Amino acid sequence: MASQNAATNGDGVTAYRTESASLMNDNKRRNDKQTEDQRPPFTVGSYALGIVMILCVAVIWTYASVLIQYIYEAEEYEKPYFMTYFNTNTFAVNNIGFLLLSSWRRLPWKNGERTSSLVIYDDALKRTFVSGASAPDNEPADGADVSRGGPQSEAERIRPYSKFRVFKCAAFFCPIWFLANSLFNASLAATSVSSVTVLSNTSAIWTFLLSLIFFNQKATWPCLLAMTMTIIGACLVGFSDAENTENETVGGDIYALLAAIFYAVYTSIIRWHASDDDRYSILMLFGFVGALNTILFWPLLLIFHFTDFETFQTPGGIQFALLLVNALVGTNLSEVLWARAVLLTSPTAATLGLTLTTPLAMTSDLLIKQKSFNAMYIIGAVLLTLGFICFNLEQQLMKLLKGSRSS
């Protein structure tokens, strides 16, 4: 089942970025036989363009963190909660899709209503749906889809999620998403970009553990090896930072680890409630997230201000411009490039591109902050990177092992 197998590739520096790749990986395996003849022919040029996009995204993600630290320090605007609120609100711009895209408007509020056009971009699947697919009156409720089990027809299996289903998923995970990003931004105020980047990769292990508990994930040897390397690597990075004379550094590492845990929780929620990415628009999903966060989390700005936890300060011109660049480029543009890169290359290639953020982050700290890295830190970063790769190559490693045994 999709929901049971979705957590096979537990990944993620940030959840949204890796979630799209892992969900596409799951659905690619499921639909390969049905759509093979209709897929566009592979070209070296398109694959090379995808690789260039992956490199651009890795640079954007890394230096978005550098920009956040610049805003905190050089611009003296250390407001992690407000920055999270500001960045997340920009997702609400996605709701313009309801004005521009008739397919969004025609989607029913619930699937018991009149069948709507697909939000599916695979022509083969679209033809399959259209040929047999008007929704029967006795169709299952939104929650009873293929991810929960039970035999279903092809047309039923690819019916798009209703607006209510997408909205419900957004409502479930938006608080977790907001908390994870708040902790991530808070960690950048207390520790280095390198530490935040490498420790964020531990979200893979937390996703794997949640998969063992809730999704009946099998503990294969690549996952266990990756988990071991991740634990050892995180400990080495933490111990290395503990030797730092600044006590805040350890606190920043803890924030980064907590952010990774909540990213894993978010990943599990979206995989449970909306595991089939060919049945809904991820832009619509995050448009709902942006709208919900705008409405739900502004009271905390007042509470934090009057309790002096984080006093509100209207950003100046330069500060606002940098915040806007970080939100539009570091968040929105990077997600568009990331999604396109996944389609032009492969989910595995795009996900492995995340490993580039570790050397990029260490290089930026070395050049900008003149930060030095001892052997313990470097070994820990390498182990975390290898663990991340091992998680994402689990299926390939298992096939390699089976092939060597059969030969």
DOVEXFI-349670 format. One record per atom (N, C-alpha, C, CB): x, y, z. Coordinates in pm, whole numbers, plus 50000, padded with zeros to 5 digits. Each point is the difference from the previous one (the first is absolute). Last residue first. Glycine has a CB too. Layout:
BEGIN
XYZ
...
end
This chain:
BEGIN
523814854749189
501124996549914
500984991050075
499735021549875
496524995550350
499524991249894
501114995649907
497815011450013
503135019750335
499664986950056
499574990249891
499335011150213
501535034049676
501264993350034
499744986150057
501065022250044
495215005149860
500694996149877
501294992650027
498995019549890
498564998850470
499314988449944
500684995149873
497855008250098
503815031250097
500264988550087
499344987449945
500165015550197
498985025049586
501404996249979
500354987750082
500585023949954
495214995650107
500074993249871
501414995149971
498105014149917
501295011950466
499364987050018
500024992049869
498535009750181
503045034449809
500934991650075
499424986050022
500925020450113
496365012349683
501094996349911
501004990750069
499715021849880
496774996050377
499514990349903
501094995549905
497755010450016
503325023650305
499654987150063
499584989649898
499305012450204
502385035649782
500374989549906
499634986250053
501865014449916
497365025250339
499375002649872
500344989849893
500055023850060
501844973850384
498544999850010
499365001149863
500155010250228
504494995149797
499614986050018
498494998650012
502194995650113
499755047749871
500074993349870
499494985750010
501965014349936
498395009950464
498965005949916
499954993149864
500295022050118
503204966750172
498744994650047
498835004949917
500954998750229
503275019349685
499934986149954
498704993350045
502504998750007
498355044750152
499775000349855
499874986049944
501275021549986
499864983150467
498625004449978
499665000249852
500125013750209
504324976749910
499124988950037
498535003849978
501704992250168
501545041449765
500114989749896
499064988450029
502405006549961
497975027450361
499305005049882
500034989749887
500605023550065
501854966850328
498564999750026
499205004649879
500475004150240
504204999049742
499594985949996
498494998950022
502274992850084
499605049849961
500044995749860
499544985549986
501875016249957
498545002250480
498905006249927
499954994849856
500195020650144
503414966050127
498754994150048
498805005349922
501024997650229
503325020749694
499824986849938
498684993650042
502484997249995
497585055850017
500934989950046
499664986549937
500345012450216
498865040149614
499374987150025
501054990050044
498205004949829
500895053050149
500894988549981
499274987350039
502035014450045
496455037949773
499804989050093
500964988749967
497575006350029
501465040249778
501324995250040
499904989050107
500955022749946
495445000049800
500115000850146
501384996350052
497604994750012
501485005449513
499305011850052
500225001850149
498294997149823
503674965549939
500385012349932
499395012550064
500204986849792
498834969350380
501465001349997
500415013549942
500204975249976
495265012350025
500455003350136
501505002250005
498104986750093
500074999249498
499545013550032
500435004250139
498054996749848
502864959150015
500835009649927
499605014450032
500304983249817
497114981950359
501305000450067
500935010049931
499724976050070
496105016249732
499835006850128
501335001350073
497664991350015
502254984149584
499765014349973
499885007950129
498864993949786
501554958750233
501265006849969
499835014849970
500834978549912
495104998850185
500964998750110
501355006349966
498854979050069
497535018049612
499845011050095
501014999150114
497585001049942
501904965749710
500895011149965
499895011350101
499794993849760
497384967650247
501274998050069
500995011149968
499624975449995
496095021349793
499975006450131
501324998550074
497564995750010
501484982449575
500545013549986
499995007750130
499234999949767
498754957450185
501434999350029
500675013649984
500014976149925
495485020349958
500164998850144
501474999350038
497804988450014
501085012449528
499675012750063
500224999550151
498345004449819
502244956049932
501045009749966
499755013350069
500344988749780
496354978050267
501244996350070
501105010149974
499364975949982
496475028949792
499905003250142
501284996850076
497584995749986
503005016649505
499304989250071
499905004150145
500844982149840
499615048149724
501024990050032
499324987650057
501745018050044
495635019049821
500994999249893
501064989450026
499615024149957
496934985550365
499404994849878
501024998249889
497885011150064
503445008350348
499584986150026
499464993849872
499485005650240
501575040149756
501204991749995
499674985350022
501345019450084
495255012949964
500354998149859
501224991049986
499045022549945
499624989950487
499004991249941
500314997149854
498295009150158
504505021850066
500154986550055
499024990349934
500775009850219
498945036449683
501184994049936
500174985550044
501095022549989
495545001650224
499654998249859
501154993349926
498505020350009
502224991750437
499094988749992
499584997249856
499185005350231
503565032249869
500754987550015
499094987949989
501655011950144
496445031549854
500704996949875
500744986750009
500255024549957
497504990350442
499094997349888
500734996249871
498415015950103
504294993050300
498904990550024
499254997049871
499785008650234
503995021349777
500434988850083
498924989750023
501555015250108
497405024549643
501064992349934
500354987550080
500905021149899
495735007950270
499654997349861
501034991449928
498805021649998
501864991550466
498734992949986
499744995949855
499115012750196
504745013249910
500114986850061
498724991849980
501585009550169
498425035349689
500874991949915
500124985850054
501285020549934
496425010450329
499224996649881
500814991449904
498725021450025
503384995650361
498994990150039
499214995449877
499835010550229
503195024549709
500714987450020
499034988850041
502065012850065
496205030749893
500434995249869
500714986550011
500215023849921
498564998650476
498824994549932
500394994349864
498535016650119
504835005350124
499614987750068
498814993549929
500845009350217
500565033049637
500954989749961
499624986650062
501815017349980
495475019450144
499964997749856
500914988849955
499465023749973
498994972350529
500345011449918
500014996449853
501325009350188
495614965750198
501274999949928
500205012749919
499884975149989
497395019550479
499745001449857
501325000349925
497855012350045
501344962750421
500615012249948
499745000449850
501805000250182
496884970850314
499735002849860
500625013349962
497874986850009
503814977050374
499315012749980
499845002949852
500925008650217
499594946750077
500525005249874
499235012749969
500654976849914
499065006450516
500654988149945
500635003349865
498374985050120
498925043750188
501415002549971
500754987549954
499945018350167
495244989549923
500754992250100
501515001749982
498124983450009
498825037749695
499675005150134
500664991950112
497835008049907
502824978849632
500415014050017
499785004750143
499455004349760
499114952650106
501465000450014
500495014350023
500184979849852
495235014550062
500364993650127
501515000750024
498034984649979
500295030949607
499645008950110
500424994250135
498075008549864
502584965049756
500845011949986
499735009750115
500024997249749
497274964850202
501244997450072
500995011649986
499654975549964
496155024549799
499885003350143
501294997650079
497594994449983
502084994349541
500295014050033
499815003150148
499325006149768
499874950549990
501195002250082
500345014650027
500824979149907
495325000949822
500114993550130
501115005350089
499094980249891
499865035049645
498855002050089
500294995350142
498504997449803
504764996549854
499735014450011
498905002850102
500715003049762
500244952350125
501015005750089
499815015050018
501584982249928
495604995149766
499744995850138
500995006250098
499054978649913
501615028749623
498805007050048
499704996550145
499094999949767
504494977450020
500295014250018
498825007850054
501614998149815
497764956550076
500875001350117
500315014750027
501014977449953
496615011949657
499164998750119
500835001750127
498464984649874
503905014449730
499185012150002
499075000150119
500135001149752
502394960750159
500745010150074
499355013749992
502074987149958
495864977249810
500194995950139
500705010850081
500094976149926
499495029349608
498745002450069
500144996750148
498734995149789
504894994649943
499885014550011
498705003850072
501355002849790
499544952450099
500765003850119
499955015250019
501514980149970
494724988949790
501045009849970
500705004050129
498715008449799
498854942450079
499765013550051
501165009049961
498644991050193
501174962349700
498565002250021
499705013950056
499754975550039
504615002849877
499365001949870
498505002450013
501754985549899
501195005250475
500215013649951
499405002249862
502075000950134
496884966950300
500094998949854
500135013749937
498654978950007
500815013750472
501204992849958
500194999649849
499754986450204
497615037650199
500045003349857
501224993549937
498805021950041
500014970850424
498785006649954
499985002749850
499845010150224
503934968549995
498814992850043
498745006049938
501144994150213
503075025949715
499984987049933
498754992150038
502504999949997
498345041450209
499625002349861
499964986849924
501015022950008
500354975650445
498625004749988
499595001549854
500235011950219
504254977049885
499114988750027
498535004049983
501714990550158
501605043049806
500094990749888
499044988450016
502395006349969
498055024150389
499295005949887
499984990549881
500675022950078
501934964750286
498584998850034
499155005649886
500535001850247
504075003649716
499644985949981
498534997850031
502344993250058
499455049150026
499944997949856
499574985649970
501805017549965
499044993350477
498685004749957
499864999649848
499905014550203
504264973149982
498974990950050
498625004249951
501404995350204
502275032749703
500054987949919
498934990050042
502465003449968
498095035550289
499415003349870
499974987849911
500815023750021
501404972250385
498555000450020
499285003449870
500345006850240
504334994949754
499554986250014
498484999350020
502224993950099
499795048549889
500084993849868
499524985550004
501925015149943
498395008950465
498915005249917
499994993249863
500145022150121
503464968050157
498774993750050
498795004749921
501024998550230
503115021749680
500004986249951
498734992850044
502514999750005
498225043450162
499655000549859
499954986149938
501035022549986
500494981750456
498575002749993
499515000549856
500155012450215
504444984149859
499344987350031
498495001849995
501954993150144
500635045749799
500174990949887
499294986850023
502175010749951
498245025250375
498835000549914
500084989749887
499765024150055
503794984750263
499004990550045
498784999449908
500775004150232
504465008049659
498695006550005
498944989750035
500745017249830
503814970650108
499895008050122
498665007050012
502455003349993
498524948549760
499995014349971
499805007850129
499114995749768
500634956850195
501325005150036
500125014949974
500954977649951
495214997849922
500015001650146
501345005450049
498354981450020
500935006849522
499465013250033
500015002550150
498584998949795
502784958850057
500945009949949
499535014150033
500644984349816
496544979750286
501135000450092
501035010449956
499634975850054
496685016749660
499575006150127
501145001250099
497754990749962
503014986749631
499815014349975
499615007250129
499324995149763
501024958450261
501325006049979
499905015049974
500814978249908
495194996750131
500695000950129
501365006749985
498814979350077
498725011649533
499375010750077
500685001850135
497824995349886
503624968749843
500365012949942
499425011750077
500134989049781
498674966850343
501415002750033
500415013749948
500514975349993
495175010249894
500115002050144
501435003750039
498134983750037
501075004949512
499375012750035
500135003150148
498394996849812
503114961550019
500895010849959
499435013750039
500814985749810
496484976750272
501204999650084
500945011549966
499784975150018
496425018949713
499615004750133
501215000550092
497704990549967
502864990949606
499845014549992
499645005850136
499284997949762
500924955650203
501345005749985
499945015149997
500744979649875
495214997750128
500664998550130
501415005749996
498634979550046
498965019649552
499395009550093
500674999350137
497834998049877
503514971049788
500445013749968
499435010450096
500174993049762
498464961150295
501365002950045
500505013849955
500454975649995
494305017050094
501004994149912
501405004050045
498365000149809
496614999150401
501345004850037
501044992949916
499235004950236
495405007649654
500954989450031
501385005950027
498684983949857
496275038750220
501215000349920
500944988850043
499755024849970
495554990550166
500484986349982
501224999249909
497674992050036
500015048350135
499814995949861
500504985949972
500195023749937
500035000250501
498675002749946
499754994349860
500035020450136
504184973550126
498904999650097
498645000449931
501475011150167
502614992449586
499994987050066
498774998550089
502514999649994
498305041949806
499534990349902
499944986050059
500965014149818
500875020950434
498555001449993
499404990149900
500225024350060
504434977349966
499464994750125
498475001050002
502135006350118
500155012949516
500114985449997
499404993850126
502075002049860
498265044750116
498984995249909
499994984849995
500225021049864
503174999150379
498725001550071
498844995449911
500955019250133
503394981449682
499894989550102
498685000850074
502485000250025
498505033049651
499864986949938
499804989150104
501425007749811
499615037250303
498574997649985
499754986549934
499605024749982
504754995750091
499564989150088
498504997949992
501915005050151
500495030449621
499944987449927
499584988350089
501765008749849
499085035150323
498674998949938
499864987049922
499905025049985
504264987150203
499084994350099
498584999049946
501435009450181
501985010649553
500294985750018
499044993650099
502405004449948
497135042549969
499814992149878
500214985250024
500735019649868
500115011650481
498574999249972
499744990949880
499675023150094
504794986450014
499394991250099
498514998249974
501715007250167
500635023349556
500474986249980
499314990450095
502205008849923
497115037750120
499244994549888
500394985549976
499855022849896
500864995450602
500475002749864
499084993949896
502325000750086
495735015750396
501124991649958
500315002649854
499384982350170
497175041850070
500834995450111
501184991449959
497995000950136
498405018449586
500395011250085
501014995850105
497765010149963
500244958849741
500955008349925
500435012250079
498954992149789
497714978850382
501324993650006
501055008249927
498894977750014
496575035449971
500595002950131
501394993950010
497725000850102
499744989849515
500465013949998
500635004150132
498215005249835
499924951750142
501105000949905
500575014249997
498974981749862
497165010350390
501184994350066
501225000949909
498534984550131
497405028749686
500365009350107
501264995250072
497595006550029
500504965449648
500725011149939
500385010650101
498774995749790
498684967350357
501284995349949
500815011449941
498984977749953
496615031350190
500904997650112
501374995749953
498044993850141
498575011249536
500385013050055
500994998450115
497765009249934
500404951949874
500875006849904
500515013150057
498744989449811
498044987850433
501294992950008
501005006549906
498824978650058
496765037749933
500665003550127
501374993450015
497745002650103
499694987149502
500535013750002
500595003950136
498315005849826
499484950750037
501455001450016
500515014350008
500164979049880
495075008350097
500664990750090
501475003550019
498404982449929
498925041549760
499655003650138
500714991050100
497785008349921
502664982549615
500705012450036
499755003850145
499845007649762
497754956050066
501424996550014
500825012250041
499724982149827
495795025050073
500134992550125
501454996050025
497654991649973
501265029049616
499935009650110
500194993050135
498475014649863
501244958649752
501265007549999
500045009950117
500154997649749
495874978850190
501064990650035
501355007250008
498724981249889
497535043149960
499934997350144
501114990750044
497535003349992
501925006049548
500565011550072
500014997450150
499205015449818
501004940649895
499125011650005
500705011550073
497984985049997
504664976349720
499465003150132
499105012349990
502054990250112
498574978149456
500675010450078
499345001950136
500665011249788
499574941749941
499115011550012
500685010650086
497964985249976
503724970049903
500685012449964
499075012050004
501544986749859
497034968750254
501275001450070
500685013349968
500244975249997
495705010749792
499775004250138
501315003250069
497934986150009
502224996649555
499425013449999
499805005350139
498874994749786
502644960950162
501045009749963
499465014250003
501094982649858
496594982850470
500225000949857
501055010549971
497644992849956
502344979350507
499355011349936
500304999649851
500175013850210
500304957450309
500074999849855
499245011749940
500234975250005
502145026950486
498784995749936
500145000449850
498715008150194
503955025150170
499834986049970
498704997049931
501394995150194
500915047449944
499524993050118
499704985349972
499065021650082
502415009449582
501054999650100
499574992850125
500865021149910
496194987449717
500904988749982
501064999150107
499605001749759
496095023750392
500654999149871
500974988449998
499735024649969
496724999350356
500134986049962
500584998749862
498084994350145
500865048150079
501044992950073
500254986149951
499415013550192
497145014949626
501345004749968
501074991950068
499085022549970
496464951149952
500305013350051
501435003649970
498314997250182
499254968149491
500465001150137
500255014350038
500994977649982
495225009949652
501454999950011
500425001750145
500195009349769
495324987349993
500394992650120
501514999450017
497944986649978
499945035649652
499395005650120
500464993050126
498045006249864
505254996149706
498724994450036
499475005950128
500624979249885
502715043849740
499944994550135
498634994750030
501755015950072
500744984449444
499215008850080
499714993550131
499025010449798
504114973049831
500125004950134
499035009250056
502124996549955
499994978649643
499084992250077
499605006150127
500954981249898
501885039249756
499284989949925
498984992650083
501994997649859
501045035850319
498905006049924
499184989349931
501365020649966
502534966550274
498975005550090
498795004749921
501785006850162
501984977849600
499394988950074
498865004950086
502174988050000
500455043649777
499114993149907
499294988550070
501495006349809
501735016950439
498855008649975
499014993249906
501445020250036
502684959050054
499104999150114
498755008349976
501964996250153
501345007049523
499474986450003
499024998250114
502124991649898
500245049650056
498954998349900
499384986250004
501175016549858
500975012450545
500404988649921
498864996949902
501464990750188
498365042750157
500735004849885
500524988649913
500635020150132
495154993950237
501004989849968
500665004249870
498704981550119
497325033550155
501215007750023
501154990349978
498895016250167
495824982349623
501144994750074
501065010650025
499554977949900
495015030650060
501164997349918
501174995750087
499205016549830
496054973550377
500655011649940
501154995649911
499345013950197
495614967050034
501394997249964
500595011949926
499504975349988
496535029350380
500204997749857
501484998349969
497945013249950
501014976050548
499385009549909
500354996549855
500105017850179
501624959650203
498634995749977
499285009149904
499984990250226
504525017449939
499914991149884
498614994449977
502354994450039
498705055050171
500144986250043
499754990949880
499275005750237
501165038549667
500415001650140
500184986450065
498775022050014
502054981649456
498915000750097
500535002450140
498644984849858
503625032549670
500104989350100
498855001350099
502514999249975
498365032849678
499034989449973
500114988450098
500065006549762
502955031150247
498655004650034
498984988849983
500635023149930
503884969049946
499895001950145
498575003550038
502415007550011
498614989649535
500004986650059
499925000750151
501344991649807
499115047949927
498624995050006
499944986250063
499445013549797
504225026750277
499864986249952
498574995150016
502404995650059
499085049150078
500644997749871
499714986349940
501755015450073
496655000050361
499585010149902
500494996649861
500025017150180
501194956350190
498544998849988
499445010349902
499904991550235
504735008649883
499664989249907
498514998249982
502094988950064
500035039750253
499625006749876
499664989749892
501485019650059
500274969350374
498554999549984
499525007849878
499804997550245
504805000949916
499624988849914
498504999549974
501954987450089
500105043250218
499985004849861
499574988949906
501825016650054
499034975950409
498615003549968
499875005549858
499595004850242
504614985249968
499384988649933
498555003049961
501504984650129
501145045650131
500165001549855
499444988149924
502045013750042
498134988050439
498875007449942
500125001249848
499795012650214
503724968650047
498904990749978
498815006949936
500784986650195
503035039449927
500314990649892
498814991149967
502395000450070
497215029250299
500095007449874
500224990449884
500925019950123
499154962350313
498645004649966
500005006949863
499465002750246
504694985049932
499244988149962
498605003949955
501334986250162
501335047850010
500524995749870
499254987649951
502265009550059
496775006750372
499445008649897
500484995949862
499895018850165
501944958150199
498574997149986
499385008549890
499894993850244
504755012849866
499724987049936
498514997449978
502074991550104
501075051549963
498594997250029
499614986749934
499475025050015
504685011550026
499924985950041
498584997050050
502474999950062
500375038749694
498574997049999
499824985150030
499525018749833
504565010750065
499535000350139
498484998150007
501915015250060
501364984049559
498845009050001
499365001150138
499614994149762
504164977650181
500385012849938
498865010150004
501584987749852
497464968950338
501215006150056
500295013849942
500894977250035
495244995749831
500084999650146
501135008850052
499064976949996
500495016949539
498915008450051
500055000750152
498574993749801
504434977249994
500385013949972
498935009650052
501284992649796
497874961350225
500975004150102
500475014449978
500744976250022
496425005949655
499275001250127
500955004450111
498384982149927
503505008049656
499285012749998
499235002250129
499814998449751
502324960350183
501015010550021
499325013750005
501754986049882
495564977950007
500364999450142
501055010550034
499474975650003
499405019949553
498835005450069
500254999950150
498484992049815
504624987949900
500235014250023
498745007250048
501764999349826
498074953650084
501125002650091
500105014850032
501214980249907
495575005949778
499664995450135
501105003350099
498634981749901
502155027949640
498965008750057
499694996050143
499035003449772
503934969249983
500625012850033
498985009350067
501614997449806
496814961850033
500904997650114
500665012950044
500414976649919
496955024849693
499174998750120
500884997850123
498134990749862
503955010649716
499495013250037
499204999450129
499935006449758
501584953150058
501125007850053
499545013850045
501574987549848
495284985749937
500324994350131
501145007850065
499244977349922
499645033749636
498985004750095
500264994850140
498355001049813
504384983349840
500305014150027
499005005850100
500985002549769
498214954250078
501165000150090
500395014350036
500824978549898
495775015649783
499564995950133
501135000250101
498264986149894
502765021649656
499295011650056
499504996950140
499325007149769
502624957949994
501035009650041
499355012550060
501534991449820
495634976649994
500594994850124
501065009650052
499564976449924
498475033549664
499035001950109
500564995050132
498134997849836
504534995849775
499835014250031
499055002450116
500455004849764
500264951850055
501135004250083
499825014550042
501514983649884
494234985950018
501015007449927
501085004450096
498315007849830
497114955750120
501105005650078
500955007449909
499804981550169
494875013449728
501284993349984
501095007150079
499304992149774
495585008350394
500825006649900
501354993149990
498835021750044
496834950150095
500965009150061
500835006849890
500104985650209
496424979649735
499635014049981
501015009850058
497644992850005
502684958750020
499985003649860
499725014849977
499274977049950
500715004550495
501334999249941
500015005049856
500504980650149
495935014850209
500315012549931
501304999549922
498765011750176
499304952050096
498855005949932
500405011649911
498594993150191
504574983450083
499514991149896
498885006549920
500644980450141
501225043250236
500954998449891
499444991749884
501825001850168
496295012850283
499385002949871
500914997549880
498655016750117
502524976250357
498664994849987
499475001449858
499615005750238
504645012149892
500044985450000
498624994249973
501935000550162
498335045749885
500694995849879
500054984949991
501365021050004
496984999250386
499024999649892
500624996349867
498705017150121
504144987150259
498994989750026
499034998849883
500205004450246
502975030349736
500664987049988
498994988850018
502145009950086
496465034049992
500114997249858
500664986549976
500135024649954
499674990450485
498664996549953
500014997049850
499005014450180
505005000650014
499684986550045
498624995749957
501505003550195
499935040849703
500804990049930
499624985950041
501855016449986
496105020450230
499564999249861
500774989449924
499385024150007
501884985150439
498724993049991
499564998549856
499375008750225
504495016649902
500244985849981
498714992249987
502095002350125
497685045049942
500924997549891
500154985249972
501205020950058
496214994150313
499335002149873
500924996349884
498635018250103
503114980250344
499044989849963
499415001949863
499504997850235
505535014449895
498705005550038
498954991349940
500895023450014
503114957749995
500465012150066
498825008550039
502154999349872
497634947450005
499595013350012
500745010150077
498114989549969
499934954749934
501035009549969
499695013350061
500484988049792
498214956750147
499875010750096
501105009949977
498944984950165
498734975749553
501115009349988
499805011450097
500334993949759
496504972950261
501204992449970
501215009049993
498624983349878
496545025950210
501115004350083
501274992449974
498375006550169
497394984549613
500445013649969
501215004150076
497705005549951
499554953050057
501314999949938
500575013849981
499374979149889
496375013350303
500884991350074
501415000549944
498074985450054
498405038949742
500295005650131
500964991450078
497785010550000
500774975049571
500785012249993
500375005050134
498905005449792
500444942150135
499185011950000
500875012550000
498194987550120
end
